[in-house]
Amino acid sequence: MNRWLLRLLLLPLRIVWSLLRGLVWLIDELSGENRRSREIEEKRKAMEERPPLTDQAFLEQLGVAPEEAPAWLAVRRVVASCGYLPETALHPDDTRADLETLFRAPPDAPWFDLGANWFEVVMSLKSELGVRIPDEELDALWVEADRAGQLQTFRQVAALLVEAIRQGQCCAPSPPTRRWPG
């Protein structure tokens, strides 16, 4: 008897829940949100399925000097992570617009993952490389390069970030020296 009564009480809740889910789906369809999500996932899948580009091939395509390779590879690693891609899926001539689209969290991401942006990329680079990238200088460089149309590809964005890393390395504080009491 109690089980039957519980089912009877839960029925209206199930009906309301189903109606709400349907309404959310309808709003997403009308707003184009579902279409955009599908397009993003298709783009991510297409990038993941193309032939992987090894670090060596990536550096060769860029024509990077060996001493700069760690900075370029760090940028690639961080941008790939923020775009929810394997590193080898990023190519130098990928467009900035595609990368920014991929920064959006995939559907299977945790609810609290809002995706990334270029600020998060810079913060991750600072953390990973242990350098101090001057925010004001990077912002000025970014705005100037963007206005000049020089941030259209990953190659161009990475070059700007590597330059900021280089400037940050020369400005990085020296490690603290240990003082002995006495």
N, C-alpha and C positions, 0 to 999 in steps of 0.2 A: 504494500500500500504506500509506504513512504517513498519507495523508489519511483512509483508511478506519479506521485505528487511532485517529486523533484523534477522529473522529466517535463511535466506539465508547466511548472514554473520556469524552467529553462527555455522552453520553446519560444516565448516572446523575445527573450534576450538573443537567441540565435537568429531570429527573424530580423531584429534591429541591427545586429552585427552584420548580417549578410547585406542588408540595405545600405549600411554605411560603407562597406567594402565596395559595393557596386557604384555608389556615388563617388568615392575617391577614384575608382578606375575611370568613370565617365569624365570627371574633371581633368584627370591626367590625359585622357585621349583628346578632349576638346582643346586643352591648352597646348598640346603637342609635346608634353613632357615624356610620354611613353615613346614617341617617335625619336626624340632627341636621345633618350637613353639607349634605344636600339642602335642608332647611328654611332654613338660613342663606343658601344660594345663591338660593333662591326669594325670600326676603325682600330680599336685595340687588338682585336683578333687578327686583322690583316697585318698589322705591324709585327705581332708575335709570330705569325706564320711565314713571313718572308725569310729568306736565308739569313741566318745569324751573322753578324759582323764581329769578328774577333777584335780584341783590343789592339792587336798589332795592325790589322787591316784598317781599323778606325783611325789610328794614329797616322798610318801611311796616307790615307785619304786626306787628312788634315795637313800633312806635311809638317808635323810638329817636331821640334828639336827634342832629343832624348831627355834633356834635363827638365823640360816642361811637361813631359808625359804624365807624371803623377797628378798634376793639377787638372789636366784635361780629363784623365780617367776618373778623377774624383767628381768632377762636374757631371760626367756621363752617368756615373753610378748614382749620384743623388737625384738627378733629373729622372732617371729611369725609375727609381724607387718612388718618387713623388707621382709619377705617371702610372704606377702599378704595372710596370713592364720589366722584363728581364733586361739587363744591361745590353746584351747583344742585339736587342731589337731596335736600339737607337742608332740612327745613321746621321752623319753630319748634315745632310741636306733635308732632313725632316723639317717641316715648317713649324714655326713658333705657334701658329694658331692650332695646329694639330696637337702639339704638346700641351698647350693650355686646356684644350678640350679634354685630354686624357687625365689632367690633374683632378678631374672630378672623380669622386669615390665610386668604385664599381658597385653594382647592386648587391653583391655578396659581402660588402665591407660592413664592419660593425656600425651600429646606429650612430655612434659618437664620432665616426670618421667623416669629416666634412669635405675631405679632399685637400688639395694643396694649392699653393700659389708660388710666385717667384720669391716672395719674402721667406717662405718656408724653405725653399731651395737654398737661399743665402744663409739662413740660420743653420741649416744642416751642414753646409760647407764649412762654416765657421767652426762648428763643433767637431766635424770629422778631421779637418786639417789643423785645428788648433791655431788658427790665425785670427787676427783682428781685421775684419774688412770694414773700412770706414763707411758707415751708412750714408753720410751726406755726400761723400765723393762718389759712391756707387750710384746713388740716386741721380746726381748731376750727370754722370756718364750715361746712365740708362735713358734719361729724358732726352739728352742731346742725340744719342744714337737712334732712339725711337723716332724722333722728329725727322731725322735724316733718312729714315727708312732702312737703317742698318741692323735691324733686329728681326729679320724675316725668317731666318733659318736657325736651326740648332747650332750650326757652325758659328754663326754671328753672335748668338747669345752666349755660347760657351766662351768665345774669344773675349767678350766683355767681362764675363765672370772670372776667367783666368787672369785677365789684367788686374781686376780688383783683388784677386788672391795675391798676385805678385806685389801689388802695393801694400796689401795687408801684411805680407811677410816682412817687408822692410820696416813696417811700422809696429810690428808685434812687440809687445813688451818682453824683455829678457826674463828668463825664469828666475824666481827669487833665489837669492843666495842664502845659505843656511848660516846663521850666526850662532856661535857658541857662547854660552854665558861665561863671563869671566872677567 
